[in-house]
Amino acid sequence: MPNWVRVAAISEVPADGGLERVVAGRIIGLFCVDDRYFAIDGICAHQGGPVGKGGICGAIVTCPWHGWQYDVTSGKHELSEIRQQTFPVERRGDDLFVDMEERS
């Protein structure tokens, strides 16, 4: 069953940028790409860096610690089969909600 949680106002997410949020005890990165919103696990698979604080170019976010890059639309690491967990994002008026339902 979906577990929608309000994470931010649209005005808080920079156009073609992102931010980090703690949602339901998890750190996520919330990103805006071409007026669409995406959420991925905010802890880098490499060494736990803050992916949500990384710079973004197109749909690719770069972890600020060691440069690992992920496609925010899919969570896929750019050079391997590693994949960050993604979370559905829904816009409701001026707010963004993320579905934090546990998935296997």
N, C-alpha and C positions, 0 to 999 in steps of 0.2 A: 504494500500500500504506500503511495507517495507520501513523503514527509516534507512539504514545502515550507521553507523558512525564508523570511525576508532578510536579505543580506545588505542591500544598499539602495539608495535613491539613484536614479539614472544620472543625476547631476554629479554624483560622487565619482563616477567612473570616467576617466579621461577618454576623449574620442581617440580611437586607435591607441589605447593604452590599457593599463590594468591597475589593480590594487589587491592587497592581501586582506583577508577577513578570517576571523575564527567563527566557524559555524558548527553548531552541535558538537563542540569539542574537537573539531578538525580545522586545520589551516587549509584554506583554499585560495587559489588565485582566480580573480574575476576579471575578464577582459572584454573590451569592446573592439570589434573588427568590422569595419564597414557597416556600422549601426546594428550589428548583431552581437549578442552577448554569449560568452562561454565561460565555464568554470572547470578548473582542473585541480587536482591535488596540488597544494602549494608547497609541498616538501619535495625537493629534488631527489630523484632516485640515486644520484651519485653520492653525495655526502650530506644530504639534509639541508641544502641551501634554500633560501627563500624565493622560490620561483615566482610567487605573486608580486615580488618587488623588482622583477627583472624588466629589462627593456624589451619592447616589442617592435618588430618590423614585419608588416603584413600580418600574417597569422602565426609568426614564429616568435616565441618568447625565449630570452636567453637568461639563464640563471646567473645572477650577479657574482656568485662565488667562483665558479670554475668554467663558466661558458657553455654548459650543457644546454641544448636547444630542443624545444618541444613545440609541436603544432598544437595551438590551443583549441582548434576545432575537433581534434581527435585524441589528443594527449600523447601522440606518438613522438618518441625521440627521433631526431633527424638522422642519426647515423647507426641506429640499431633497432632491434625489435622491442626494446623497452617501451612501455606505455604508461603514462600517468593516468590515474583514474579520472574520468570526466563525470560531470554532474549536469543534468538538465537544468536550463535556466528559463524562467518564464517572466515576461514583462507584464506587470499589472499596473496600469496607469503610469505613475512616475516612479514606481518601485520595481526592484528586481528580486525574484525569489529563486532559490535553488532547491532542488529535490535532493534531500540528504538520505533517502531510503537506502538501507543496507543492501548491497548487491553481492552476489557470490561470483 
